[in-house]
């Protein structure tokens, strides 16, 4: 699979200076963690789940979570598990490309039970999403995952969700973060990415952000994100990929503030019409939050609606300017450091301080590609939505 693989080869050639690379379930963890992109969540109760998965793969989705936790009622768990097993059996019988598939469980015992019930169709499974992850809850989950790997004889990844009240509350945050850090470091080879449960953070204080506000406008949430990145997202080799929080909106709401999308990038062709469509579906706020995610050290995003996928992927593509700067910084002859004017002559590139940024940028370029010099996110978004 590859990002933008659902658009025609001719369209990709017109958009990309360097096209997105191919990857699959067997690719190195470093590649997969960067490639997750917009991870689309779906309740495991959906009666045509196998069809939905194949359809979304055809629309550019490369990672999905099939949820047995908060997205379904407590009374539906047994039926959802049975449905999940049926749908995996259906998928395994097809000759169709599927995204990286993860199951969000409630308890560690579900991991072992589901793997046994899935049988040979477990070959389609990339791992499990582990809710309300702390040191106390996390160790049993990770031990169950280890046993499941032995059963299936294949690699399975964990994606812990950081969403517990202990992480949000100031008096327990530091200790909770240190416990999480010890746990994920102990099982480092099995942890693909850490996910943020911002909805649960807001719930602890009876809050809900409006569609014209981002997670970073809610100061309680922004403070937790900053601390999580501080402890768990370091670029010194000890950190993990941390994904952006879910965007809850996908239909028109009454607005209090002006739209956040400037007109100028949309003035060519049908792009003004696209701008109007994005605003009408409250996706201008999503675009702003995606940019803030990356500025704050996050990569990829939890998504609950297919309309969110194309914006996340369009804004994940490395611009030609970013790529040029990163390549200049990483040149072997620059190993001793120094400072230089960027090729675009609009900024300073300081080799040693900017090296970690350059490494991350080149990794993102491997999986999302590099846009041509005259191609912007509007072009990428329009192409992603048109197919």
Protein Blocks (a to p, Z undefined) as FASTA:
>chain_A
ZZhklpcfklmmmmpmbdcddddfkbcfklmmmmnmpaddddfkbmklmmmmmmmmmnop
abdcddfblmpcfklmmmmmmmmmmmmmmmmmpccdddddddddfbfklmmmmmmmnmmm
lmmpgbdcdehiafklmmmmmmmmmmmmmmnopacddddddfbfklmpmklmmmmmmmmm
mmmmmmmmmmmbdcddfklmmmmnopacdfkbcfklmmklmmmmmmmmmmmmccnhpacc
ddddddfbfcdcddfbdcfbdfklmmgcjllmmmmmmmmnopmmmmmmmmmmmmnopacj
ddfbfklmmmmmmmmpccfklmmmmmmmmpmklmngpadddfklpaccdfklmmmmmmmm
mmmmmmnopadfklcfklmmmmmmmZZ
